[in-house]
Amino acid sequence: MSPSKVRRDRLLQFTDLPNIGPASAQDFVQLGYTHPLQLTGADPLVLYDDLCRVSGVFQDPCVLDVLMSVTDFLAGQPPRAWWHYTAQRRQQYGDLRARAAALRAIAQ
């Protein structure tokens, strides 16, 4: 959902979260979540790593931006567009492709 349309008092399904459409909502289901509030307190990098592992593909780094927007919102911050988190993600997590390669090597 567009961050401008999000209502904190109406979080009934994943698409009620900022920046979450049907495909991202399905990603949460694939990770075993059934309700948006279950994501409260989640670590966006852990969610990202789990999604890469469960889906079997390297997810675009922008997916982590989206996850950061969701977890930040659930922690009480205002809803923001996912690209608001791009610079923070780059500074905080660096090169995700290198990280994914390292995680694959450890898993094998």
C-alpha positions in Angstrom: 0.0 0.0 0.0 1.1 3.5 -0.7 2.6 5.0 2.5 0.2 8.0 2.2 -2.8 5.6 2.5 -1.6 3.5 5.4 -3.8 3.6 8.6 -2.0 2.4 11.7 -5.4 1.5 13.2 -6.3 -0.8 10.2 -3.6 -3.4 9.9 -5.7 -6.5 9.0 -3.7 -7.9 6.1 -0.1 -7.5 4.8 -1.2 -5.2 2.0 -2.3 -2.7 4.7 1.4 -2.2 5.5 3.4 0.6 3.7 5.0 -0.4 0.4 3.4 -3.9 0.5 1.5 -5.2 -2.6 0.2 -8.7 -3.3 3.6 -10.2 -4.2 5.3 -8.9 -1.1 2.3 -10.0 1.0 2.8 -13.5 -0.4 6.5 -13.4 0.6 5.4 -12.9 4.2 3.1 -15.9 3.9 6.0 -17.9 2.4 8.0 -17.0 5.5 5.3 -18.4 7.8 3.6 -15.2 8.9 -0.2 -14.9 9.0 -0.8 -11.4 10.3 1.0 -8.1 9.8 1.5 -7.5 13.6 3.5 -10.7 13.8 6.3 -8.7 12.1 6.5 -6.3 15.0 10.1 -6.4 16.4 11.4 -8.4 13.4 14.9 -7.7 12.1 14.6 -6.7 8.5 17.9 -8.3 7.5 16.8 -11.6 9.0 13.6 -11.4 7.1 15.6 -10.6 3.9 18.0 -13.5 4.5 15.1 -15.9 5.2 13.3 -14.8 2.1 16.4 -15.3 -0.1 16.8 -18.8 1.5 13.2 -19.8 1.2 12.7 -18.5 -2.3 16.1 -19.9 -3.4 17.0 -16.7 -5.2 18.9 -13.6 -4.4 16.3 -10.9 -3.8 16.8 -7.4 -5.1 18.3 -5.2 -2.4 15.3 -2.9 -2.7 13.3 -5.7 -1.0 15.4 -5.0 2.1 14.5 -1.4 1.8 10.8 -2.4 1.8 11.3 -4.7 4.8 13.1 -1.8 6.6 10.1 0.4 5.9 7.7 -2.1 7.3 9.7 -2.9 10.5 10.3 0.8 11.1 6.6 1.5 10.7 5.6 -1.3 13.1 8.1 0.2 15.6 6.1 3.4 15.6 7.7 5.5 12.9 5.6 7.2 10.3 5.0 5.3 7.0 7.7 6.2 4.5 8.3 5.3 0.9 10.8 2.3 0.6 13.4 4.4 -1.2 13.7 6.5 2.0 15.7 3.6 3.3 18.1 3.0 0.4 20.9 5.1 1.7 20.6 3.7 5.2 20.6 0.1 3.8 23.7 0.8 1.8 25.5 2.3 4.8 24.3 -0.3 7.3 24.5 -3.5 5.3 26.9 -2.8 2.4 27.0 -5.2 -0.6 24.2 -7.7 -0.3 25.4 -9.8 -3.2 28.7 -10.5 -1.4 26.7 -11.3 1.8 24.4 -13.7 -0.1 27.4 -15.5 -1.7 29.0 -15.9 1.8 25.7 -17.2 3.2 25.4 -19.7 0.4 29.0 -20.9 1.0 28.3 -21.4 4.7 25.1 -23.3 4.0 26.8 -25.8 1.7 
